[in-house]
Every structure is written in C-alpha cells, then in structure tokens.
Amino acid sequence: MSFQPLKTVTSRTLVLPLTNIDTDQIMPAKFLSMTTKAGLGEHVFANLRYDANGNPTNHELNSEAGKACEILVAGHNFGCGSSREHAPWGLTDYGFRVVISSEIADIFRNNSLKNGLLPIVIEKSAHQWLLDHPGEEVTIDLDTQQVRLPKNGGTYNFEIDAFSRHCLMEGVDEMGYLQNQDDAIAAYEKARG
C-alpha cells in the first residue's frame, strides 16, 4: 500500500482539546463494517459532527476551514481504547496528515504510522501553546523531526523511529518497503548461490 509521501506539512491546526479521546470517539463502532478507507472521513468523530437525526452540527469539523486543516491537535491521551485501524483510516480520509498530543496511545500510534498518519507526542508546554492557539499555521518537518510554531512559539523536536520515518517520507507501508527491495533481495539470493 502506498500513500502521499509526508516530508513537510504546513497547515492551520484544528484543535480538539478533549482528553482521553478513544478510538470509538474517533470512529464509532457502527462504521467498522466498512472495509475500504474511502468515505471513512465522513464518519470520523461522527458523534461530534452529527446530531441524533444524522444532521450536521455546527462543529468546526464540518466547516470548510476545518476540512482544510491537515494537523489535528488533540488533548492528552489521544487514541486510547481498542485497536481500531479504522480510526487512522478515517482521519487520513478526512484530510489529516498529522496528529499532535502530549500523549498518544501506542496501538493507535502504530496503526497511524502504517497508514500514512504522523502521530507526534510533543512536550507539555508546546502542547498547551497549541491548545491555546487554535487555527494557527504550524509547520511539521519530518526530515528534521521538528514542529515549528508561529509567533515566536518556538521549535520543538519529536521522536520517531528511523524505519517509520523512512516509510512516511517515501509514502509506503511495510509491504511497500519490502516490495521496493526486489533488486537487493535478488542480488542477495544470487550471491548466496
């Protein structure tokens, strides 16, 4: 599987300051029967975006400005709960490329990295700045592993393992990476004789 390479993202942020946003809030269970990623963005955060009758609310996720944001800033402990690959599928189909929080659940982080969504854990002071300044234009540089905040907000480093970083920058998942190694594998097999 391939996705759009992620090297640098400059975007306004959409801020959801809620803590402990779990995968059921990101992608409610009633949408888990969908087997393709296309269209899942319409259901991401459905309980915030639609009323009990299925009518759109005035939540920022339904606005044109919200739909233009590629960076989601979430409250502490984002993506907790069950292992639900539909959650990062829905976020990327909506248009997010990056999720920033002060803590991101491990399973969600791993699922995100495999599906072209960059999860960033940032230090608490920078996270608070982002929560306090919704809609600001922020730059994420995956090559230097930095988050650059505007208005002298500072530059902050983030951690990502080298393999995940490579795959995101190349726009390939683990299988795509292996498929790109055909020449090296053939050379190794030939050398083994």
Stockholm file with secondary structure:
# STOCKHOLM 1.0

chainA/1-193         MSFQPLKTVTSRTLVLPLTNIDTDQIMPAKFLSMTTKAGLGEHVFANLRYDANGNPTNHELNSEAGKACEILVAGHNFGCGSSREHAPWGLTDYGFRVVISSEIADIFRNNSLKNGLLPIVIEKSAHQWLLDHPGEEVTIDLDTQQVRLPKNGGTYNFEIDAFSRHCLMEGVDEMGYLQNQDDAIAAYEKARG
#=GR chainA/1-193 SS CBCCCCSEEEEEEEEECCSSCBHHHHSCGGGTTCCSSTTGGGTTTHHHHBCTTSCBCSCGGGSHHHHTCCEEEECSSBTBSSCCTHHHHHHHHHTCCEEEESCBCHHHHHHHHTTTCEEEECCHHHHHHHHHSTTCEEEEETTTTEEEETTTTEEEECCCCHHHHHHHHHTBCHHHHHHTTHHHHHHHHHHHC
#=GC SS_cons         CBCCCCSEEEEEEEEECCSSCBHHHHSCGGGTTCCSSTTGGGTTTHHHHBCTTSCBCSCGGGSHHHHTCCEEEECSSBTBSSCCTHHHHHHHHHTCCEEEESCBCHHHHHHHHTTTCEEEECCHHHHHHHHHSTTCEEEEETTTTEEEETTTTEEEECCCCHHHHHHHHHTBCHHHHHHTTHHHHHHHHHHHC
//
